[in-house]
Amino acid sequence: MLRTRDPRSPGWYRDPTRRHQFREWDGERWTEHVSDDGQPGIDPVRSNAVEKITRARSGRRRIHVPH
């Protein structure tokens, strides 16, 4: 999992890798848990690009995706 310095609280947010609609943030890092059209999935984070995208997009609203 990729660690970043993101101040958001744990929850589901738009996927910063843009491979899925949503990705779970555990409060310290993006996890492998993703969701597309309400369907949960697993996709490991493999790139440091997420950290750059996260910093560029700070301040987004939290989005809740039910399991």
Long-range contacts (C-beta under 8 A, 24 or more apart in sequence): 1-26, 1-29, 1-30, 1-31, 1-32, 1-44, 1-45, 2-29, 2-30, 2-45, 2-47, 2-48, 2-50, 2-51, 3-28, 3-29, 4-29, 4-30, 4-50, 4-51, 4-54, 4-55, 6-54, 6-55, 6-58, 7-58, 8-60, 8-62, 9-62, 11-62, 11-63, 11-64, 12-62, 12-63, 12-64, 12-65, 13-60, 13-62, 13-63, 14-60, 14-63, 16-50, 16-53, 16-54, 16-57, 17-43, 17-45, 17-47, 17-49, 17-50, 17-53, 18-53, 19-43, 22-63, 22-65, 30-54, 35-65, 38-65, 38-66, 40-67
